[in-house]
Amino acid sequence: MIAIYIIGGLVLLVVLAIVVYYNSFVQLVNRTKEAWADIDVQLKRRYDLIPNLINTVKGYAVHEQGVLENVTKARAEAISAEQSGDPQKSAEAENMLTGALKSVFAVAENYPDLKANQNFLELQRELSDTENKIQAARRFYNGNVRDLNTKIESFPSNLIAQMFSFKPRDFFELEEGSSATEPVEVKF
């Protein structure tokens, strides 16, 4: 009779451990989804600001059409990648967009009237603020991805992860040596 209680207790402990591990995975997955949603909000804010920036710069820099077209194209590609929900595609597209935006600000250096324009200055501040928020949201997302991936790879939680098909997530990171990580060259 005591053996039945011991076996029953062990089974109960195993079931309880599975429930606890499963719930912790659900919590980490949901925190990761929340963090991705934060990135999504900031990226949409950035996408909304870009047309205003382009229109402001257009009035001053009419012969810099190629730079403005590159930003518009990069924005469209970033929106498309963001809608896919794939952090890797989004990161690549965002790297291109960041580089294109830097080229717009480099062009602005050649136009003193534009640099002094209140609309341009406000848009530049808004974009700078948005870039900072994107970086913070990306760090929060990557922290949650790190925690989830660590739990998926650690013993004994990896057994539960395999049992319930929890998969590792990709980090949202800038590529090394991308134009987004290099300073913009300003020429006069």
Secondary structure as GFF3:
##gff-version 3
##sequence-region A 1 188
A	DSSP	alpha_helix	2	60	.	.	.	ID=ss1
A	DSSP	three_ten_helix	62	64	.	.	.	ID=ss2
A	DSSP	alpha_helix	65	84	.	.	.	ID=ss3
A	DSSP	alpha_helix	87	108	.	.	.	ID=ss4
A	DSSP	alpha_helix	112	116	.	.	.	ID=ss5
A	DSSP	alpha_helix	118	153	.	.	.	ID=ss6
A	DSSP	alpha_helix	157	163	.	.	.	ID=ss7
###
